[in-house]
């Protein structure tokens, strides 16, 4: 706790102070009590009197104004007053600045001089705050390291993901290319197969045409077309035989000098003689 003592108001100090200083000190005290700490410090600094008590009171006013560096400087000049109290307030100033080591050192000096509950409480509190801060710093450091590790891991993951994505795209392009090549090859094979089928079909049509040409009978003079019915062909052969027989008989008759006679073939069935036929 802050130990505030306006030592300049003590009887001993006032014996050496003039009326002006007395008035100034009174105004500084009043300003301090109403919370005008800057005004109080300024009034005290204006005193011509130089004493440890003056610097100590200035230090207290600056401490209340939260000007801890200036307060420590004033306390350092206040040697000669109660040392335990001075070290206590120096410790408090470092405590407010969170300078735990310096605060602990000042509290230890004060406790070596005199045991005081307030000083001991601040001493223990400063040690706890130091430990807490160190643990927090350690945790912050660990968090930072974890954050950096996570960032690095994320970068590696992103890099791997990008590489995988690029590889997948390459594989897909190659797959599409292979499929297109396969389709082109299949189409080419189908065209070749169709071409062979067409050639085979053309050759079959040509062979069929040639075969039909070979099987078609040739027309001869005096012969009936091959397209005549089978019965007509058979009759033609019968007539041909009869004609040959007639020629043979005519030749024979010619040799016997027999006058030729017209011979009319009958229309009867094969092997039957026409009763109306005239003999020769």
Secondary structure, DSSP 8 states (H G I E B T S, - for coil): ------GGGSHHHHTT--HHHHHHHHHHHHHHHTT-HHHHHHHHHT-S---HHHHHHHHHHHHHTT-HHHHHHHHHT-TTS-HHHHHHHHHHHHHHTT-HHHHHHHHHHHHHH---HHHHHHHHHHHHHHHHHHHHHHHHHHHHHHHHHHHHHHHHHHHHHHHHHHHHHHHHHHHHHHHHHHHHHHHHHHHHHHHHHHHHHHHHHHHHHHHHHHHS----TT---TTS-HHHHHHHHHHHHHHHHHHHHHHHHHHTT----------S-TT---TT----
